[in-house]
Amino acid sequence: MSWTHEHLPPLRWLAVLAPLLAAFFYAPLAFGGTTPDTVKVIDGLLFHGFLLWLCVLVFERRFPRLPRALGLPLLILVVLGAFQLWNPKSVVDTVYGEIRPFADSLTFLPGSIDAAASRPVLFNLGALGLGGLVLRDAFAQARARWLLFRAIALGGFVIAMIGIYQKASGAEAMLWSEIRPFEGNRFFAAYRYHGNAASFLNLSWPAALAVWMRSRLSRPGAIVASLDFCVLFLIFAAVFVNSSKAGQVIGFVGFLLAVWRFRGEFANAGTNRIGMLVVGLFLLGFGAVFVLPGLLNILENWNSFGEDGYTLTGRLLAYGACLGAIEEYGLLGSGAGTFRYVFPYHTLDLEDRIPGFWYYAHSDWLQAVIEWGWLGFIAWATLVGGAFVRLWRYCHEASSRGRAELSCSAGVLAMFMVLSHAMCDFPLQIASLQWLFVAYLALGWSDYHGQRAEDRRRVDSDLPVQEGAR
C-alpha cells in the first residue's frame, strides 16, 4: 500500500524534495547565503537531495534523458570548470595583491588565475546544477511543481514580513546581527544589501501570483485564495518598502507585464465577499501600520540617486574598467570567483572615483564574460536563454488556445526581472538567489513541456482536475 495525498507528491518524492525545500527557506534567512559557512550548508542540502533522487531513480527503474540543447552547454561548463581547477595559471597573494604566474601552466588552455578562489564557487555551482536536475524531474509532476511554487512564495513572504517590520520599526541592524552593516540602512531582513533582497522578492512574487491565481480559478470563493492573495500582496509591497531603486523599477515593470499577461484570468473567477472584506480590512490596517512608513522613504531614496559612488556614476566607470578586463581575459576567462582580483588592475587610472573594494562587477553579464570567457558566456547564455525561450513558447501556445498557463508565465516573468536586474547588479552571485533562479531554469527545461496536450490536461494541468471530470 502506497501513501497518497490529494495535493502532495508520493512519499518518496517528499523525501527527495525535503532538503531542497529546506534550502528555499534556509538560504534567504542565513544572510542570503553570502557567507562561506551558509553556502556550505546550502550545498550540503542540495547534494543530499540529489543522492535521494538517485535512490528514487533506482526504485522507479528509469534513467532521465537530457535534451541536447541542455546537455551541450552543461558539458562545456563542466569542462571549463575542470580546467580552472586542474590548470591554475597563477596564484594571488592576498596580502600584497600580487598575481604570481606559474611557469608550468598551459596558457593556451582555460584555467584560473587563482584556483583557491575558483574552487568554492565551482563547488557551489556544481551543487546548484545537481539540485537543478532534481527539480527538472520534479517539475514534470503537477503536485510536486505546485508544492515547490508554494514553498517559493512562503519563503518570499517570510523575508517580506521581516523586512517590512524592520523598516516600520526603524531597526538599525539586520536580522541575526547586532552589528550595523557597511551599507548603513540598506539592509533588508537577513540581507545586508538591499539590491539582493529586492531581487529575491522579485523572484518570489511571480510564484505567489501563480499560486493565488490557481487557488482563485480552481476554487472560486475559497478562503485559501484570500490567504494566498495576502501572501502575494505583502511580498509585492515589500519590493517598494525596500530601498533598492532598480528593484522598484523592475518590480513595477513586472507588475505591468503580469496584468497584461493575466488580463483574461483576472475576470474569470468569482470571489468570496466576506473573505475579501476580512482580508481587505486586514491589509488596510497592516499597510497603515507597517507598509506606509517604509513607502514614505521612497522619495527620499530617489532624491539621493547618483550621489553614491556605487550608483549610476560609479557603475558606469566600473563598466568601462570591466571592458578593459574583457579585452585581456575575454577569450578563456580569468576563472570563476576571480573578478575581485582582476578588477583592481583596470581601475588604477580612476583613482578615488570608484570607492571601496568591488567584490562583484555590479553587472553579472560583464562578470560572466570576464570569469568564463566568451565560450563560457555563450554556454551560460544557451543554458539560460534556452529555458526562457521554452517557457515563452509554451506560454504563447497556451495563450493561443485560451488556456491558463500559470507556472510557465510566472517563470518567464521571474527570469525576465532577475536578468534585467543582473545588468546593473549582482543577484546571480548570491546563493539564495541562485537557487531560486535555478528553480525557474529547471521549470523551463523540464519534461513537462514535452508531454502531449491531452496528457497534460489529464494529469499535469496547472489547474486541479475537477471531480466531475475524472
PyMOL commands that set and color helices and strands:
alter all, ss='L'
color gray80, all
select helices_A, chain A and resi 11-29+31-33+36-60+68-86+115-138+142-169+194-218+223-241+245-261+265-267+273-295+298-303+312-329+339-346+348-353+364-400+406-421+427-429+431-445+447-450+453-459+467-469
alter helices_A, ss='H'
color red, helices_A
select strands_A, chain A and resi 90-93+98-101
alter strands_A, ss='S'
color yellow, strands_A
deselect
rebuild
show_as cartoon
